[in-house]
Amino acid sequence: MSNSSSETADWHPLALEDESPFSPPPCPVDTRPVGQSGLGIAVDLGTTQLRMALWDLRARRRLAALAGTNPQVVFGTNILSRLAEARESREKALELAERVQTALGEGLALISQQCDADLRRIRKLAVVGNTAMLSLFSGENGDLLLQPDYWKREIVCRLLDSGELARRWGLAENARIALIQPLGGFVGSDLLANVLAVKLLQAPAGSLLLDFGTNTEIALWDGKVLWVTSTPGGCAFAGPGILPARSGAVIRISTDPSGALRLNVIGGGRPRGLCGSGLVDLIAMLRGRDQVDRVGRFTGPVSQEGLPISPELPGVNLRKRDIDSFQRGKGAMAAAMHFLLQRTGLNLADIPQLFVSGAFGQCLHIGHAQEIGLLPPIPAQRIRLAGDAALAGCEHLLLNPKPFPALAAIRNRSILINLGDSLEFEDLFIENLYLQPMTGLPD
């Protein structure tokens, strides 16, 4: 599967089904007149997708939301390749920052036009993202992430001149851009926003949060401590060949009475390719038909171009390397989850609630994901697809006049785990490469 990289953000409105089921939690209402309180913007800086929501701060009403492609993809689909580019020279780092800053400026102009709102009324802008995206947006300290010594340490990502950026975007003269700082290492403020949105610290002990993406972040709440880590998702959950969940993407695959594949396309038009949830369905169904074995190999003859998916998707084939990429991403995630459970003395059966967030996870078929070991085999009613929880958490921070106590409460309870320090992780990773339901921890 392949898609060409775009140099533009290609913004589009977020439909209702793209939004998180988690509304921003109640916070004190800003009672100043509209002319003073104005508008606010929440932004989630993703490796693949940028998302923003426009709010009337006084009425506490969401006016519009957009999603677009992160134009930094021309420098690579994974965060390490972009960080390596930025380290080459100050000019490269500034170019990477310029691309995403320009894209956000375009998004701001579009969202204001959509609502007939004056950009000069935007007085507050809150930004969350993984650590790499925050550093590449601010142009600061991205090189530290390429040094293993910093994979458990705090990394500061601050705009050198937020006032100049606000003026360039045409915002209010006194507009404030709040770049929410990451937790540490590769665990960013998007994870903090996720935790806030799903109220993980109020959930039963043993509750787990999986934020799927190019950089997958995982948090386990044991009732006292929030155990946090991250793993590379690579191109398994986003990247080349994986479309965002928007018009034309195959979001689900099922079978008709004759056994032929039936494609569920967002918008109902002509399919353009698979999004992540469609890929999960496809691999699970091929595994169920024994066309792919537990190791990820095709059981029958397949051409060099791969296995054709459907006559409705001419030229789009599933290749062995697509399956390999998925296995590596899901294997690393499952191994990280097992590792955190092991540290707290819990096992899969002990998970009372599992939150699955991220664009990849918002439309998952839970049964298919469990069949191939992407999600643990717990009762489906314990699993909540949290969708765009990072943006919802960012919206909470935007609306709350005093957001920092909520963030401090999460930070103070968190312990960051660097899986690179563990010899056990490699064994867990290998155990979870197979396309089969997750089992308990290996002996």
N, C-alpha and C positions, 0 to 999 in steps of 0.2 A: 504494500500500500504506500502511496506517496502523494504528497501535496506540495505545491510550490510555496516557498516562503514569501510573505508579503512585506513590503516596506512601509505600508500604511496600516493604521489601526483598524480600518474597516469597521467603524462603530455601527451598532444596531441596537434598537430598543430591547430591553429585557422584558420578555413576556411574563405573565403571571406564573407559568409553570417553571420559569427560570429562577424565581425568587425563593428565598429561604422560608420555611414554615415558622421560623423563629423571629418574631417581631422584636424590635428593640425593647428591652425591659423598661418599666415605668421609671421616669426620672423627674426631677423638679422641672416645672414648666417655666420657660422664659416669658415673663409677662410684659416685657417692654413693647412699645408700639412697633408695628411692622417696619416702619421706616428706620428704626434703630436696630431691632433684632435681625432683620433681613433674612438672608438665605444661607444655607450651609451645604457643603458637599462632603460626602463620604467616599473614599477611594480604597479599593483593594488592588494592590499592585501584584499581579501574578506573573509567573515566569512566562506563561503562554497567553493568558487573558488579563485584560485590564477591565475593572468594573467600577462604576460610579453611580451614586444616587444623589439627587437634588432634594433638599428639604426646606420647607418653610419653618424656620426655627421657632417662631412664636406659636403658630398653629400646631406644631409638631405633626406636620403632614408631609408624606413623601409625594413629591410632585412628578418625578420621572426617574428612570434608571436606564443606563446604557452599558453595553459590554463591547469590547473590541480586542483585536489582536495586539499583543505587545510587539511593537516593530523591532525590538532588539533581536528577534528571532533570526534576522539576517546574519547575526554574529554567532549563531548556534542555538539549538533547541534546549540545551541543558545549561545550568547555571555555571558550571565549571569552565566551559568554553568561553562564556562571556567574561567571567572574572579574569581568565588568562588573557583575553584581548585587552581588557582595561589595564592590566598590569604592564602591557608592552610600552605604553607611553601615556603621558598626561593628555595628549590630543585624542587618543583612542577612548580614554575614560570619559572625556568631555563629550565625545561623539555619542557614546552609549547613553549618557545622561541626557543629552540634547534630544535624542530620538524619543525617549519616553516622555520627556517634558513637553515636547512639541505635540505628541499624540494626546496627552492629557489636555493641552490647550485646545486642540481640535474638538475633543470630547466635551469640554466645558462650553464651547461655542455652540455645539449641536444641541446639548441638553437645554441650554438657555433659550435657543430658538424653538425647541419643541414645546416649551412651556410659556413662550413669550415673556421670558424673565430677563431682567437687566443684570448682566454680569457684575455690574458695580454694586449690586445688592448682596453679592456673596461676600460675607464677612468672616467666614470660618471654613476651613478645609482640613479634614482629618484623613490621614493616610496610614494604612497598615500594609504589611507585605512580608515576605520572607526576607531574611537578612541580606541575601545577595541582591535582591531587587531594590531594597532600601538603599544599600550602598551604591548600586549602579545608578539609582535615581538621584542621589545626593552627590555622587562623585567622590565619596569619602570612605576610606578604609576597606575597600573591596579586596585589596591585596592581602589583608589579614586572614581572610577566609581560606586562602590557599596555604596557610601555615597551620599544621596540626596543633600547635601549641594554643591556638585560639579557638579550637572547636568546642571548648567548654567555657570560654570567657566572654565577657560582655564586649560587644563591638558597637561603637558609637557611629550613628548614621545621622548627620545633621546637615541641613542645607546651609551653604555658606552665606547666601543672601536671599532669604525667603521673601523679603520685601520687593526685590527686583523681579523675582519670578511672579509674584502676585500682580505687579504692574504689567508685566509682559502678557499675562493672561487676561488683563483687563478687569481684575477684581476690585473690590472696594479699596479705597486708599489705605485704610487701616486693617485690611484683611490679615488674618492669622493662619499660617499653614502649620498644622501640628503633625509632625512626622513621629508617629508612635514608635518608640525605640524597641528593637528586638529583645528577646529574652537572653540570648547568648548563642554563640556558635552559629549553626545553620537554622536554629529555631527562631523564627521571626515574630513580629507583633501580630501577624495573621493568626498564629496559633493562640495568642492571648485573646484576640477578638473572638475566635471560635469558642474558646472556653467560656468567655463571658456570655456569648449568645445562647449556648445550650445549657448554661448554668451548671457546669460540670462539678463545681465545688459544692453544689447543693444536692448532687445526685448520690445514690447509694454507693457505699464503698465497693470498689472493684469496677466502677463504670469506666468506660474507655472511649476515647475520641480518636478517629482516624481521619486525617485531612489529606485525601489523595491529591497527588500532583506530581510535577516534575521533581519537586522536593517534597516528599511525603513526611508529614509531621504527626507524631503520635503522643497522646497524653493519657496516663492511667492515674485515676484518683483512688487512693487506698483509704480514704476517710480522714487522713491527716496530712499526707504529702501528695503532691502532684508530680509524678514521675514522667519526664518528658524526654523525647529523643527525635531524631530525624533520620531518614534514609533516602538515598537517591531513587526516585521512581523512574528516571530515565525517560524514554519515549513510550513506556508502557501505558501511561495514563493520560499523556498529552504529548504533542510533538508531531513529527511528520506522519502523515497517513491518518491521524486522529483528528476529526473535525470537532470544533466546538458545538455544543448543543444548541443549534440554531437552525433556521429554515434550510431544508435540503439534507440535513444529517439524518442517518439511520440511527434512531435512538433505541429501537428494540427489534429483535428478530424472533419470529415464532414459526410454526409450521401450519400449513393448511391440512385439510383431511387427507389429501393425497401424499403428504409428507414433504411437499415442496416448501422452500423457505418463503416466508412472508415478511416483507420489510415494512416497518412502521417508520414513516418519514415525518420529521417535524415540518409542519405546514402543509403536508399532504401532497406536495408536488413531486417533481422528479428527484430521485435520490442523487446526491453528489458524492457520498462516501460515508464511512462509519464514524460515529462518535464513540467514546470509550465504552459506554454501556452496551452499544451494539456489538463491539468487539468481544466483550464478555459473553454475550448471548451466543455469538458465532462459535467461539472456542468451546463453550459448554455443550452446545448441540453437536458439534463434530466429535467431541469426546464421548457423548452419549451414544453416538452412532458408530463408535469404534473407528472413525476415520482418522482420528488422532489418538495416539496412545498416551499413557500417563507420563511418559518422558517428554512428550511434546513433538513426537515424530509422526509424520503422515504414514498411515498404514498401507496405503495404496500408491500407485504411480502418480506423480505430480510433475508437471513440466517445470522448467527453470523459472518461468514467470510466476509460478505458484498456483494455488487452487482458486479457480474462478468462484466468486461468491454468489452471484446471481446474474441472470440475463438483464436485469434492471440496472446493474452496475457494470456495464461493459468496460473492460480494461482494469478493473479493480480486483486484484487477486490477494489472497492470503498466502504469505510466504513463510517458510520455516523461520526466518529471522524475525518476523513479526511475533510469532509464538514465543521464540527465545526471549525477545525483549519483554514480553508480557510476563513470562516466567521469572525473569530476573527481578522485575519490579515488584511483583506480588510476593516472590520469595523473600526479598529484603524486608518488605513491610511485615509479613507474617513472622519472620524471625525476630524483628524488633519488638513486635507485640508479645511474642512468647518470652523474650528476654525480660521485658518489664514485668510480666506476670510472674516470672521465676524470681525476680528480685523481691517481690512482695509476698511470695508464698502462695500465690493464687494460681488457678488453672482456668482453662477455657470455660468449664461449666460454671465457674464462679462469677462470670460477667453478668451483672443484672441488667445493664443497659449499655448499648453500643451506639454511639453517634457517628455517622458517616457523612463527612462534609467534603466540599470541593465540587467543582463543575463535573468532574468525572463521576463522582458518587451520587449525584442528585437524582439520577434516573435508573439506578442499578436494579436489575431483576435479582432479588435477594437469593432466591433458590439457585439460580445459575451461578452466582458469585460464590455460594457455599460449595457447590458441586466441584468446582475447580480450585478450591482452597484460597480464594480471595478474601472471604469473610469466614469467621468461625462458625461452626455448626451449632449455634444456639437457637432457641425458638425465635421465629421471625418477629414476634411481638416485642421482643427485647431490642430490636434494631430500629433506629430512627434515621431516615435519610435526611440529613440536615441541610443539604443544598448549599446555598450561598451564605453559610453561617458567618464567615469572616467579614463579609460586607455588613451583615446584620449587626455584628459586634462593633464594627467601626461606626455604624449609625448610632448605636448606643453612646459611644464615646463622643460623637459629634453633638448629640442632644443633651448630654449631661454637662451642666456648668462646671462640675468638679469631678472629672473622670478619673483622676489619678489615684484616689483611694481604692477604687475597684481594681485598677491595674496592679497597684502595690500588693493587694491581698493575694492576687494570683502569683506574682513574682515571689513573694515571701514564702509561699507554700511549695515552690517548685524546686525540684532537683533535676539538673540537666545531665543526661547520660550520653557519653561519647562511645558509640558502639565500636569505633575503631580501636579502643583500648581492650576489647574483650576477645579472647580466643574462642569463647563459647559461641559467639555470634556466627562464625563461619560454619560450625556444625549445624546450627539452627537454620541457617540460610540454605544449606544443601538439602536438609530434611524437607524444607518447604518449597522446593523447586517443582515437585511433582504436581501434575494436574489431577488432583484428588482432594477430597475433603480434608481439612486440617485434623491432625490427631493431637494427642497430648505431647508433652515435651519428650524429646528423645532420651533414651537411657544414658 
